[in-house]
Amino acid sequence: MANRVLSDTVHRMDIAAFNATWLRAWSEKDAEQLVSVFYHPNVVYKDGQTTAGLHGAESLRTYLSNLFAATPPMRYEPDEVWPIAGGFVGRWHCTIALPDGSERYLRGFDLVLLQEGRIILNEVYTHDLPQRPDLTPPSV
């Protein structure tokens, strides 16, 4: 029954719009909006620096506030989303503006499970790109 509730939530929402708005909050380094609007109070968050996971919105708020204070400007751009049972996988590109004026590029994927329209599980996977990705959609 729980999986059906999660699946129904995903089917009722526009995951591409949710993903784009969520990534914009990441680009804006808005920890408060991320935690209060997008993440469930009982979220489990994992990335390369938190492999054991952070549990709960307050832990995530503290982590994000510290992360955002320590990192240069980063612009996240959604690429694609794929619905899965209970959530979605979103691929994105990130441009990091380094202090010396150069840029660094990442591509990443987020595994996102939703509960009550908010992120209950977020696992982040990233890797470096050697150059700026071509974000032009392929012609049909």
C-alpha positions as CSV (number, residue, x, y, z in Angstrom):
1,M,0.0,0.0,0.0
2,A,2.8,2.5,0.8
3,N,4.3,2.0,-2.7
4,R,1.0,2.8,-4.2
5,V,0.7,6.0,-2.2
6,L,4.2,7.0,-3.4
7,S,3.4,6.1,-7.0
8,D,0.2,8.1,-6.9
9,T,2.1,11.2,-5.6
10,V,4.6,11.0,-8.5
11,H,1.8,10.6,-11.1
12,R,0.0,13.7,-9.7
13,M,3.0,16.0,-9.9
14,D,5.0,17.4,-12.8
15,I,8.4,16.0,-11.8
16,A,10.3,18.0,-14.5
17,A,8.9,21.2,-13.0
18,F,9.6,20.1,-9.5
19,N,13.1,19.1,-10.4
20,A,13.8,22.5,-12.2
21,T,12.5,24.5,-9.3
22,W,14.4,22.4,-6.8
23,L,17.6,22.8,-8.7
24,R,17.1,26.6,-8.9
25,A,17.0,26.6,-5.1
26,W,20.3,24.7,-5.1
27,S,21.8,27.3,-7.5
28,E,20.5,30.1,-5.3
29,K,22.0,28.3,-2.2
30,D,18.7,28.7,-0.4
31,A,19.0,26.2,2.4
32,E,15.9,27.4,4.1
33,Q,13.7,27.0,1.0
34,L,15.2,23.6,0.2
35,V,14.5,22.3,3.7
36,S,11.1,23.9,4.2
37,V,9.6,23.4,0.7
38,F,11.3,20.5,-1.0
39,Y,12.6,18.1,1.7
40,H,10.4,16.0,4.0
41,P,11.1,16.5,7.8
42,N,12.3,12.9,7.9
43,V,14.5,13.1,4.9
44,V,17.6,10.9,4.4
45,Y,20.2,12.7,2.3
46,K,23.4,11.1,0.9
47,D,26.2,12.5,-1.2
48,G,29.9,11.9,-1.6
49,Q,30.6,13.7,1.6
50,T,27.8,12.2,3.7
51,T,28.0,8.6,2.6
52,A,26.5,7.4,6.0
53,G,23.6,9.8,5.3
54,L,22.1,12.7,7.1
55,H,18.8,12.0,8.8
56,G,16.2,14.7,9.3
57,A,15.6,18.2,8.0
58,E,17.5,19.9,10.8
59,S,20.7,17.9,10.0
60,L,20.3,18.7,6.3
61,R,19.7,22.4,7.0
62,T,23.0,22.6,9.0
63,Y,24.9,20.7,6.3
64,L,23.6,22.8,3.5
65,S,24.2,26.1,5.3
66,N,27.9,25.1,5.9
67,L,28.3,23.6,2.4
68,F,26.9,26.7,0.7
69,A,29.0,29.1,2.8
70,A,32.2,27.1,1.8
71,T,31.6,26.7,-2.0
72,P,31.8,29.1,-4.9
73,P,28.7,30.0,-7.0
74,M,27.2,26.9,-8.7
75,R,24.6,26.9,-11.4
76,Y,22.6,23.7,-11.7
77,E,20.7,23.1,-15.0
78,P,18.3,20.2,-15.3
79,D,18.9,17.8,-18.2
80,E,16.5,14.9,-18.0
81,V,14.2,13.2,-15.5
82,W,13.0,9.7,-15.4
83,P,10.0,8.6,-13.2
84,I,10.6,5.6,-11.1
85,A,8.4,3.9,-8.5
86,G,7.9,6.4,-5.7
87,G,10.0,9.2,-7.2
88,F,12.3,10.0,-10.0
89,V,15.9,10.1,-11.2
90,G,17.1,13.5,-12.4
91,R,20.2,14.2,-14.4
92,W,21.7,17.7,-14.3
93,H,24.8,19.7,-15.2
94,C,26.5,22.1,-12.9
95,T,28.8,25.0,-13.7
96,I,31.0,26.1,-10.8
97,A,32.5,29.6,-10.9
98,L,35.9,29.4,-9.4
99,P,37.6,32.3,-7.6
100,D,40.3,32.6,-10.3
101,G,37.6,33.3,-13.0
102,S,37.7,29.8,-14.5
103,E,34.9,27.3,-14.4
104,R,34.6,23.7,-13.4
105,Y,31.8,21.4,-14.8
106,L,30.0,18.5,-13.2
107,R,27.3,16.1,-14.3
108,G,25.2,14.5,-11.7
109,F,22.2,12.3,-11.0
110,D,19.8,12.5,-8.1
111,L,17.8,9.5,-6.9
112,V,14.7,11.0,-5.4
113,L,11.9,9.3,-3.5
114,L,8.9,11.3,-2.5
115,Q,6.5,11.2,0.4
116,E,3.6,13.7,0.7
117,G,5.0,15.6,-2.3
118,R,8.4,16.2,-0.6
119,I,11.8,14.4,-0.9
120,I,12.1,11.7,1.7
121,L,15.3,10.2,0.2
122,N,17.9,11.9,-1.9
123,E,21.1,10.2,-3.1
124,V,23.4,12.3,-5.1
125,Y,26.0,11.0,-7.6
126,T,28.4,13.3,-9.4
127,H,31.4,13.3,-11.7
128,D,33.7,15.9,-13.3
129,L,33.4,16.9,-16.9
130,P,36.4,18.0,-18.9
131,Q,34.5,20.9,-20.6
132,R,31.2,22.7,-20.6
133,P,28.5,20.3,-21.7
134,D,26.4,21.1,-24.8
135,L,23.0,21.7,-23.3
136,T,21.3,22.2,-26.7
137,P,18.4,19.7,-27.0
138,P,18.9,17.3,-29.9
139,S,16.9,18.0,-33.0
140,V,14.1,15.6,-33.7
